[in-house]
Amino acid sequence: MYRVLITDDEKIEREGIKFLLAQEEGEYEIHEAANGRQALNVLRSKEIDFLLTDIKMPHMDGLELAGKAREEYPNLPIVIFSGYSDFAFAQEAMHYGVNDYVLKPVDPDTFHKKNYRESKSRAPKYPISEAEGREGEEFPSSVFSSDLPVFWK
């Protein structure tokens, strides 16, 4: 089971990502946060396998969250979902080692096609050395790309 943290100040966006993940192969334990501060608290209190976050949120934005998460959890895959196509955001996300930058609204057909293609062609490993009994487990590449920037329409 993969533990996912979805961070977005808009509940409808979190619900949409949960819906898309529910259609993917595998089992997911979903955790939610409405802003970066809440997300950091979840990261510090739960074992999370990957982080999906919006950029613009109150209290702490997704880029600051990505930076802090990268400092504390260097192997944590991070995907940013954003309504902002400004390349400066993508550049800053790359600076923090974000795995993917996806434009909202995410088209479900494109999401599933991309995920299927990546699961067949690129299967990055996520070394979960901290998670007892899960060392070397293959991370589900169907959720993110290892290349930046990726802009979905």
C-alpha positions in Angstrom: 0.0 0.0 0.0 1.3 3.5 -0.9 0.7 6.3 1.5 -0.1 9.5 -0.4 -0.4 13.1 1.0 -2.6 15.3 -1.1 -2.1 19.0 -0.3 -4.5 21.6 -1.7 -6.5 24.4 -0.1 -9.5 23.5 -2.3 -11.3 20.4 -1.1 -12.8 19.8 -4.6 -9.2 19.6 -6.0 -8.2 17.1 -3.3 -11.3 15.0 -4.1 -10.5 15.1 -7.8 -7.0 13.8 -7.2 -8.3 11.1 -4.9 -10.8 10.1 -7.6 -8.0 9.8 -10.2 -5.8 7.7 -7.8 -8.7 5.4 -7.0 -8.8 4.5 -10.7 -5.1 3.5 -10.8 -3.7 0.1 -10.0 -2.6 -0.6 -6.5 -3.8 0.4 -3.1 -3.5 3.9 -1.6 -3.8 5.2 1.9 -4.7 8.9 1.3 -3.9 11.7 3.7 -5.0 15.2 3.1 -3.8 18.7 4.1 -5.3 22.1 3.2 -2.0 24.0 3.3 1.8 23.5 3.5 1.9 23.8 7.3 -0.7 21.0 7.8 1.2 19.0 5.2 4.5 19.3 7.1 2.7 18.1 10.3 1.4 15.1 8.4 4.8 14.3 6.9 6.4 14.5 10.4 3.7 12.3 12.0 3.0 9.7 9.3 5.0 7.6 6.9 4.2 9.1 3.5 5.5 7.5 0.3 4.7 10.5 -2.0 3.5 14.0 -1.9 1.0 15.7 -4.3 0.7 19.4 -3.7 -0.8 22.6 -5.1 1.4 25.7 -5.4 -0.8 28.6 -4.2 -2.1 27.9 -0.7 -2.4 30.0 2.5 0.1 29.9 5.3 2.8 28.0 3.3 2.7 27.6 -0.5 3.6 24.4 -2.3 7.0 25.5 -3.4 8.0 26.3 0.2 6.5 22.9 1.2 8.5 21.2 -1.5 11.7 22.8 -0.2 11.1 21.8 3.4 10.0 18.4 2.5 13.1 17.9 0.3 15.3 18.9 3.2 13.7 16.6 5.7 12.8 13.7 3.3 15.3 13.8 0.4 13.9 10.6 -1.2 10.3 11.7 -1.1 8.7 12.0 -4.6 6.9 15.3 -5.0 4.4 16.2 -7.7 3.1 19.7 -8.0 -0.4 20.3 -9.4 -0.9 23.9 -10.3 -3.2 26.2 -12.2 -0.1 28.4 -13.0 1.7 27.7 -16.2 4.4 30.4 -15.5 7.7 28.8 -16.2 9.2 30.6 -13.1 7.1 28.3 -10.9 8.3 25.2 -12.8 12.0 26.4 -12.6 11.7 26.9 -8.8 10.0 23.5 -8.5 13.0 21.9 -10.4 15.3 23.7 -7.9 13.6 21.7 -5.1 13.8 18.4 -7.0 10.1 18.1 -7.7 9.4 15.0 -9.8 6.6 16.5 -11.9 4.8 19.8 -12.5 1.2 19.2 -13.8 -1.2 21.9 -14.9 -4.7 21.9 -13.5 -7.3 21.1 -14.4 -5.9 17.6 -14.9 -7.7 15.9 -17.8 -8.6 12.3 -16.5 -8.0 10.7 -19.9 -4.6 12.3 -20.3 -3.8 11.4 -16.6 -4.5 7.7 -17.2 -2.8 7.6 -20.6 0.3 9.2 -19.3 0.3 6.9 -16.2 -0.1 3.8 -18.3 2.7 4.8 -20.7 5.1 5.6 -17.8 4.4 2.5 -15.9 5.5 0.5 -19.0 8.5 2.6 -20.1 10.0 4.1 -16.9 9.8 2.4 -13.6 11.9 4.5 -11.2 12.8 3.0 -7.9 12.0 4.7 -4.7 14.3 3.5 -2.0 12.2 3.5 1.1 15.0 2.6 3.5 13.2 4.1 6.5 10.0 2.0 5.9 10.5 -1.3 7.7 10.1 -4.3 5.5 9.8 -2.2 2.3 13.4 -1.8 1.3 13.9 -1.8 -2.5 10.2 -1.9 -3.2 9.4 -0.5 -6.6 7.6 2.8 -6.5 4.5 3.1 -8.7 5.8 5.2 -11.6 2.2 5.4 -12.8 1.8 8.4 -10.5 4.7 10.6 -11.5 7.3 11.3 -14.0 11.0 11.6 -13.2 11.4 14.4 -15.8 10.5 18.1 -15.5 8.7 20.1 -16.7 5.7 18.1 -17.9 2.7 20.2 -18.8 -0.6 18.4 -19.3 -3.4 20.1 -21.0 
